[in-house]
Amino acid sequence: VLDGLRELVGAEHVLVDADVRAGYEVDWTGRFRGATPAVVRPASVDEVAAVVAYCRAEGIAVVPQGGNTGLVGGSVPLDGEVVLSLRRLSSIGPVDDLAGQVTMGAGVTLGALQAAVAPGWSAGLDLAARDSATIGGMVATNAGGTSFVRHGGMRARLAGIEAVLGDGSIVRHLGGLAKDNTGYDLAGLLCGSEGTLGVVTAARLQLVVPPRNVVTALCAVDGVEGALRAVRQLRAAVPVDAAELVLDEGLQLVRTHLGLPQPVTAAPAYLVLEWDGAVEALRSVEVLDAVVAEDEGRRQALWRYRDAQTEAVNAVGVPHKFDVTLPPPGLARFVDEVRTLGSGTTIVFGHVADGNLHVNVLGDDDVDDDVLRLVAGYGGSISAEHGIGTAKKRWLHLVRSEAEIAAFRAIKRALDPAGILNPNVLLPPL
Ligand SMILES: Cc1cc2nc3c(=O)[nH]c(=O)nc-3n(C[C@H](O)[C@H](O)[C@H](O)COP(=O)(O)OP(=O)(O)OC[C@H]3O[C@@H](n4cnc5c(N)ncnc54)[C@H](O)[C@@H]3O)c2cc1C
């Protein structure tokens, strides 16, 4: 089998040495660890199609992998699958200035895309893992991130897609027409499918006009209710590009981890707010204290308190991570309640304007059921942006009906008839 793969992509792109494989076998958090006989690194859509067709014929399961920054165990070979790394598909086409669109390979990192389209355009997407997360992985997970509040997530940015389905066939629809009602929306379907229906090989993205005057503020607020009120007030005044919540425990954890000073008056909660407009917009917002940045260096310094939350939590231990959405009216009560669950330490932060919280529990491995049932009880979602992966498939039934899951299975059978693409992800075993 390895010889067959070597013929398709070249011997040097079938990685079998244990040391080289190691980085592909464990996820970013260190919580999900597996083993693979080989990591295959194709360089074109045709090579991807050939590998998928070959694996189908040989009955070999495949895990597509981009930057391996997904946090739900979806990108690692937990059951001896072959890893299909898309990182060599890393070319970025010219920006189409009239349409404001660009086509790129699945292996392009978000950071590389942001740099390539600036200063005329912005990707309209951002997240802390930008220098590793790939566009293919972000399509596969329908990534959200900090600018969701203004521009929506990956599905809203996706103007076209190229992918290899589970039978090895190539579907390509990269024209990027603004209006195109010619049947099923395959891009929308593959977006968020977590590598279970097809391997994304290229995407065409709709870019956005960059903000003219970016103002970033780190504000102290009296709690989650205060944070929601402040965001609402700011949104009434200006277009808000980001509204991120950090609780005091999280801020102190980052300070200890990075040796940073206390940035504003100590408070129960903090907001990183970013908007396009004048600094004065902050006058219409009720906060306890605020520091403002208008230059890039100061801006990045303020963002460290938010962006480093995930790495600071990981520096303490291996967390159980929950990425959930709550209906806004229940958000503050949920935060109070979730912190009382289990015997561990709970750090909560997130994209508060979207009702999306990242709940991290350290020191309690049995807390998943309680947290996810609490979320479902509030009418929330057990995955706001990271996906179901292998971590949450047992709980999919809490938020999706039997009929919905049956429809998922029918779609999976149609696009991946042999069930070789990410067989352990998303759908619970029958
Ligand atoms: C510090 C940090 C901050 C983060 N912040 C955010 C955030 O704000 N918002 C957010 O949404 N996510 C966030 N994430 C999660 C992660 O960055 C995203 O889920 C991202 O989209 C994953 O991209 P990736 O290339 O690393 O995918 P991987 O981790 O490699 O894969 C993720 C899933 O997609 C599948 N996949 C990967 N590539 C392909 C492909 N080409 N075709 C088909 N399937 C594929 C994999 O099989 C797997 O199921 C964060 C992660 C970290 C570590």
The ligand as an SDF file (V2000), in Angstrom:
LIG
                    3D

 53 58  0  0  0  0  0  0  0  0999 V2000
   -5.0580   29.3830   19.6460 C   0  0  0  0  0  0  0  0  0  0  0  0
   -6.2450   28.9370   18.8420 C   0  0  0  0  0  0  0  0  0  0  0  0
   -7.2810   29.8250   18.6060 C   0  0  0  0  0  0  0  0  0  0  0  0
   -8.3790   29.4440   17.8320 C   0  0  0  0  0  0  0  0  0  0  0  0
   -9.3900   30.3450   17.6130 N   0  0  0  0  0  0  0  0  0  0  0  0
  -10.4330   29.9990   16.8360 C   0  0  0  0  0  0  0  0  0  0  0  0
  -11.4910   30.9250   16.5750 C   0  0  0  0  0  0  0  0  0  0  0  0
  -11.4790   32.0500   17.0590 O   0  0  0  0  0  0  0  0  0  0  0  0
  -12.4900   30.5230   15.7600 N   0  0  0  0  0  0  0  0  0  0  0  0
  -12.5410   29.2690   15.2110 C   0  0  0  0  0  0  0  0  0  0  0  0
  -13.4700   28.9630   14.4640 O   0  0  0  0  0  0  0  0  0  0  0  0
  -11.5760   28.3640   15.4690 N   0  0  0  0  0  0  0  0  0  0  0  0
  -10.5380   28.6970   16.2670 C   0  0  0  0  0  0  0  0  0  0  0  0
   -9.5530   27.7780   16.5340 N   0  0  0  0  0  0  0  0  0  0  0  0
   -9.6760   26.4050   15.9780 C   0  0  0  0  0  0  0  0  0  0  0  0
   -8.9710   26.1880   14.6280 C   0  0  0  0  0  0  0  0  0  0  0  0
   -7.9560   27.1360   14.3900 O   0  0  0  0  0  0  0  0  0  0  0  0
   -9.9870   26.2020   13.4990 C   0  0  0  0  0  0  0  0  0  0  0  0
  -10.9110   25.1440   13.6820 O   0  0  0  0  0  0  0  0  0  0  0  0
   -9.3540   26.0640   12.1020 C   0  0  0  0  0  0  0  0  0  0  0  0
  -10.3760   26.2140   11.1430 O   0  0  0  0  0  0  0  0  0  0  0  0
   -8.6630   24.7220   11.8760 C   0  0  0  0  0  0  0  0  0  0  0  0
   -7.8570   24.8050   10.7140 O   0  0  0  0  0  0  0  0  0  0  0  0
   -6.6940   23.7420   10.4760 P   0  0  0  0  0  0  0  0  0  0  0  0
   -6.1100   23.9920    9.1480 O   0  0  0  0  0  0  0  0  0  0  0  0
   -5.7470   23.7680   11.6230 O   0  0  0  0  0  0  0  0  0  0  0  0
   -7.5240   22.3850   10.4630 O   0  0  0  0  0  0  0  0  0  0  0  0
   -7.1630   20.9980   11.1320 P   0  0  0  0  0  0  0  0  0  0  0  0
   -7.0610   21.1480   12.6020 O   0  0  0  0  0  0  0  0  0  0  0  0
   -6.0200   20.3800   10.4530 O   0  0  0  0  0  0  0  0  0  0  0  0
   -8.4910   20.1740   10.7920 O   0  0  0  0  0  0  0  0  0  0  0  0
   -9.7440   20.5050   11.3530 C   0  0  0  0  0  0  0  0  0  0  0  0
  -10.8320   19.6190   10.7350 C   0  0  0  0  0  0  0  0  0  0  0  0
  -10.9470   19.9140    9.3420 O   0  0  0  0  0  0  0  0  0  0  0  0
  -10.5960   18.7560    8.5450 C   0  0  0  0  0  0  0  0  0  0  0  0
   -9.7900   19.2770    7.4360 N   0  0  0  0  0  0  0  0  0  0  0  0
   -8.6230   19.9700    7.4990 C   0  0  0  0  0  0  0  0  0  0  0  0
   -8.2260   20.3340    6.2610 N   0  0  0  0  0  0  0  0  0  0  0  0
   -9.1610   19.8490    5.4060 C   0  0  0  0  0  0  0  0  0  0  0  0
   -9.3230   19.9000    3.9940 C   0  0  0  0  0  0  0  0  0  0  0  0
   -8.4640   20.5490    3.2080 N   0  0  0  0  0  0  0  0  0  0  0  0
  -10.3920   19.2790    3.4530 N   0  0  0  0  0  0  0  0  0  0  0  0
  -11.3020   18.6320    4.2250 C   0  0  0  0  0  0  0  0  0  0  0  0
  -11.1970   18.5560    5.5610 N   0  0  0  0  0  0  0  0  0  0  0  0
  -10.1480   19.1610    6.1440 C   0  0  0  0  0  0  0  0  0  0  0  0
   -9.8560   17.8290    9.4750 C   0  0  0  0  0  0  0  0  0  0  0  0
  -10.0180   16.4780    9.0860 O   0  0  0  0  0  0  0  0  0  0  0  0
  -10.5190   18.1280   10.8060 C   0  0  0  0  0  0  0  0  0  0  0  0
  -11.7430   17.4320   10.9220 O   0  0  0  0  0  0  0  0  0  0  0  0
   -8.4470   28.1230   17.3060 C   0  0  0  0  0  0  0  0  0  0  0  0
   -7.3990   27.2210   17.5440 C   0  0  0  0  0  0  0  0  0  0  0  0
   -6.3130   27.6230   18.3090 C   0  0  0  0  0  0  0  0  0  0  0  0
   -5.2170   26.6340   18.5430 C   0  0  0  0  0  0  0  0  0  0  0  0
  1  2  1  0
  2  3  1  0
  2 52  2  0
  3  4  2  0
  4  5  1  0
  4 50  1  0
  5  6  2  0
  6  7  1  0
  6 13  1  0
  7  8  2  0
  7  9  1  0
  9 10  1  0
 10 11  2  0
 10 12  1  0
 12 13  2  0
 13 14  1  0
 14 15  1  0
 14 50  1  0
 15 16  1  0
 16 17  1  0
 16 18  1  0
 18 19  1  0
 18 20  1  0
 20 21  1  0
 20 22  1  0
 22 23  1  0
 23 24  1  0
 24 25  2  0
 24 26  1  0
 24 27  1  0
 27 28  1  0
 28 29  2  0
 28 30  1  0
 28 31  1  0
 31 32  1  0
 32 33  1  0
 33 34  1  0
 33 48  1  0
 34 35  1  0
 35 36  1  0
 35 46  1  0
 36 37  1  0
 36 45  1  0
 37 38  2  0
 38 39  1  0
 39 40  1  0
 39 45  2  0
 40 41  1  0
 40 42  2  0
 42 43  1  0
 43 44  2  0
 44 45  1  0
 46 47  1  0
 46 48  1  0
 48 49  1  0
 50 51  2  0
 51 52  1  0
 52 53  1  0
M  END
$$$$
